[in-house]
């Protein structure tokens, strides 16, 4: 929660700024067919304090969105992975010494791209997800450790800039809520906020 307001405020400012600065007056005659984006996200996740000292795992994600060219609302499919490891002296889900956590997430939802013909492309998205979490001793949480699965909800917002015909670069903010994870008999949520650098490419637009 400590970083949630910052992440969402930044994303909202970026969306508002992009919409205000964008020039969407270019020729829109070619309105047939499909369009979409493939975005690669590299960022930092901020979990709740219960996960300390492994509450800020690095993250990598891939998101694909697509729709008919006439539609400002795209279907969005994504996968995200994140993880961290550290040496702990106090029990962390029953483990001491070197421990690791990992998260694997699949989501589906919608993304709204209000600007169609501009270098600056702000967006807002939301949907549902399924998350698999793991914890284990050592450097790899998936090496036979304790795991659990949960459903949840997400929202994201950001802006990317189209460079040339197809290259995208920008920033993304993502928020997840509604998860419930039980590891080593301990129930906790895996809700988070995330800030990411976006790199990708587009087609049909």
C-alpha positions in Angstrom: 0.0 0.0 0.0 2.9 2.4 0.7 3.6 2.8 -3.0 0.1 2.4 -4.4 -0.9 6.0 -4.3 2.4 7.0 -6.0 2.1 4.4 -8.7 -1.5 5.2 -9.5 -1.0 8.9 -9.3 1.9 8.7 -11.7 -0.1 6.6 -14.1 -3.1 8.9 -14.0 -0.9 12.0 -14.7 0.7 10.2 -17.6 -2.7 9.2 -19.1 -4.1 12.7 -18.7 -1.0 14.3 -20.1 -0.9 12.0 -23.1 -4.5 12.6 -23.9 -4.1 16.3 -23.6 -1.0 16.5 -25.8 -1.9 13.9 -28.4 -3.0 15.0 -31.9 -5.5 12.5 -33.1 -6.5 14.4 -36.2 -4.5 12.3 -38.7 -6.2 10.5 -41.6 -8.3 7.6 -40.3 -9.4 6.3 -43.7 -7.8 2.9 -43.2 -10.2 1.6 -40.6 -10.5 -2.1 -41.6 -8.7 -5.1 -40.3 -7.1 -5.7 -36.9 -4.6 -3.8 -34.8 -2.7 -4.5 -31.6 0.4 -4.3 -29.5 2.9 -6.7 -27.9 4.5 -5.0 -24.8 7.4 -6.2 -22.7 7.4 -4.9 -19.1 10.4 -4.7 -16.8 9.7 -3.4 -13.4 9.6 -3.4 -9.6 6.8 -5.0 -7.5 5.8 -3.7 -4.1 4.1 -6.3 -1.9 2.7 -5.7 1.6 4.9 -5.3 4.6 4.3 -9.0 5.7 6.6 -10.1 2.8 9.6 -8.2 4.1 12.5 -8.5 3.4 11.3 -10.0 0.1 8.6 -7.4 -0.5 10.1 -5.8 -3.6 10.8 -8.5 -6.2 11.9 -7.7 -9.7 9.3 -8.4 -12.4 9.0 -9.2 -16.1 5.9 -9.4 -18.1 4.5 -9.7 -21.6 1.1 -8.2 -22.6 -0.7 -8.6 -25.9 -3.7 -6.5 -26.9 -5.8 -6.6 -30.0 -9.1 -5.5 -31.6 -10.7 -4.3 -34.8 -9.1 -1.0 -36.0 -12.4 0.9 -35.3 -12.5 -0.1 -31.7 -10.7 1.9 -28.9 -11.2 -1.1 -26.5 -8.8 -4.0 -27.0 -8.8 -7.5 -25.5 -5.7 -7.8 -23.3 -3.8 -11.0 -22.4 -0.8 -11.0 -20.2 1.7 -13.1 -18.2 3.9 -11.8 -15.4 6.7 -13.4 -13.4 8.5 -12.0 -10.3 10.8 -13.2 -7.6 13.3 -12.4 -5.0 15.7 -14.2 -2.5 17.5 -13.2 0.6 19.1 -14.5 3.8 16.8 -14.2 6.8 17.3 -14.9 10.5 13.7 -14.7 11.5 11.4 -17.5 10.2 9.9 -16.6 6.8 7.0 -18.9 6.1 8.8 -21.4 8.4 12.1 -21.0 6.6 15.4 -19.5 7.8 18.7 -18.9 6.1 18.5 -18.3 2.4 14.9 -18.3 1.1 13.2 -17.3 -2.1 9.7 -16.3 -3.2 8.3 -16.4 -6.7 5.0 -15.4 -8.4 3.6 -16.5 -11.8 0.5 -14.7 -13.0 -1.8 -15.0 -16.0 -4.4 -12.3 -16.7 -7.2 -11.5 -19.1 -9.1 -8.2 -19.5 -9.6 -5.1 -21.6 -7.5 -2.0 -22.3 -8.9 1.3 -23.5 -6.7 3.2 -25.9 -8.5 6.6 -26.5 -5.9 8.0 -28.9 -5.6 6.2 -32.2 -3.3 8.4 -34.4 -0.6 10.0 -32.3 3.0 9.5 -31.1 1.6 9.5 -27.5 -0.8 6.7 -26.7 -2.3 6.7 -23.1 -4.3 3.8 -21.9 -6.3 2.3 -19.1 -7.0 -1.4 -18.4 -8.6 -3.8 -16.0 -9.4 -7.5 -15.7 -9.1 -10.7 -13.8 -6.1 -12.9 -13.1 -4.9 -16.2 -11.6 -1.6 -16.2 -9.6 0.6 -19.0 -8.4 3.0 -18.2 -5.5 5.9 -20.3 -4.1 8.4 -20.1 -1.3 11.3 -22.4 -0.6 14.7 -22.5 1.0 17.6 -21.6 -1.3 17.7 -19.4 -4.4 14.8 -20.9 -6.4 11.3 -20.8 -5.0 10.0 -23.3 -7.6 12.5 -26.1 -6.6 9.9 -28.2 -4.8 8.8 -25.5 -2.4 5.4 -24.8 -0.9 2.9 -23.3 -3.5 -0.6 -21.9 -3.6 -2.9 -20.4 -6.2 -5.3 -17.5 -6.0 -7.6 -15.5 -8.3 -7.6 -11.7 -8.2 -8.3 -8.5 -10.0 -6.0 -6.0 -11.7 -6.0 -2.4 -13.0 -3.3 -0.8 -15.0 -2.6 2.6 -16.6 0.2 4.2 -18.5 1.4 5.7 -21.7 3.6 4.6 -24.5 5.2 6.6 -27.4 5.2 5.1 -30.9 8.6 5.6 -32.5 8.6 5.0 -36.2 6.1 2.6 -37.7 5.9 0.0 -35.0 8.3 0.5 -32.0 6.8 1.4 -28.6 8.4 2.8 -25.4 6.7 4.0 -22.3 5.7 3.5 -18.6 3.1 1.3 -17.0 1.5 1.2 -13.5 -0.3 -2.0 -12.4 -2.3 -2.7 -9.2 -3.6 -6.1 -8.1 -6.2 -6.8 -5.4 -8.3 -9.6 -4.1 -5.7 -12.4 -3.8 -5.5 -14.9 -0.9 -2.4 -17.1 -0.6 -1.6 -19.8 2.0 2.0 -20.9 2.3 3.4 -23.1 5.2 0.0 -22.8 6.9 0.1 -19.0 6.9 -2.6 -17.1 5.0 -1.7 -13.7 3.5 -2.6 -11.7 0.4 -0.3 -11.3 -2.5 -1.7 -7.9 -3.6 0.8 -5.5 -5.0 1.6 -2.3 -6.9 4.1 -2.3 -9.7 5.9 0.3 -11.8 7.4 -0.8 -15.1 9.3 0.3 -18.2 7.5 -0.7 -21.3 9.1 -1.7 -24.6 7.2 -3.3 -27.5 5.8 -3.1 -30.9 2.5 -2.5 -32.6 0.8 -3.7 -35.8 -2.1 -2.5 -37.9 -2.0 1.1 -36.6 
